[in-house]
Amino acid sequence: MKAVVIDDEEDSRTLLANYLHKYCPEVTLCGFGESVATGLTVIQKYDPDIVFLDIEMPYGNGFDLLEKIDNIRFETIFVTAFDHYAIRALNQSAAYYLLKPIDIDELLQAVDKIKRERAHGKQAPHAQVLAHNTKAGAAQKIMLPTLEGFEVVAIDTILYCEAVDNFTRFHFETGTPLLICRTLKYFEDVLTDHRFVRIHRSHVINPRFVVRYTKGKGGYVTMKNNQELEVSPAKKQDLLDLFDR
């Protein structure tokens, strides 16, 4: 697999290049970029399979670079210092990312996952979903890994999420529920910025689809699909606070 590294820090580029040479023999490093402009040039020149992309760079960021590419045919592994907002955005699109300083085992896992997906003829649109979500005014989407592959859905169509052991079942305004290969806690973190709220250990809901709240020790909510969901006493105030704003 061909790869390029786009990072404004020379030390970071050198370190990642050394790791790839030593631990990832299946990856051929073709070139480097240190900004949005040079990154775009190196991608167009080498047509890579993998782009290792720093998020924060001078005169723009990694998301800005993706917006400039009409047809993304590569997989992106984001390389970033920890930033809570950025991590939520990456998780929303199920994108691969590495936190600085880079952990070799995490690097190997990311590269191996891409290698296995490409070997089976799959190319998940992580970068496309992320690029879409970073455009001003765009309806936000989320990429959901299923047992059969993945689904890309609009976040504003999600009624609620339900814990099913270590999986999560998504219920939508219309259509069949989906069983997703992630825990409810994972999606609670991802969807917080979209005003979703956890009302119980078993449910995270989209409050815009609540049609009724019935009082009680915790009470319960009635969703748009007429499903009644219990509210735990510990989560009651979190729910009510959303409707006081």
ABEGO torsion letter per residue (X at the ends): XBBBBBBABAAAAAAAAAAAAAABAABBBABBBABAAAAAAAAAAAGBABBBBBABBBGEBAAAAAAABABBABBBBBBBBBBAAAAAAAAAAGBBBBBOBBBAAAAAAAAAAAAAAAAAGBBBBAAAAAAAAABBGBBBBBBBBBAAEBBBBBAAABABBBBBEABBBBBBABEBBBBBBBBAAAAAAAAAAAGBBBABAABBBBAAABABBBBEAAEBBBBAAGBBBBBBAAAAAAAAAAAAX
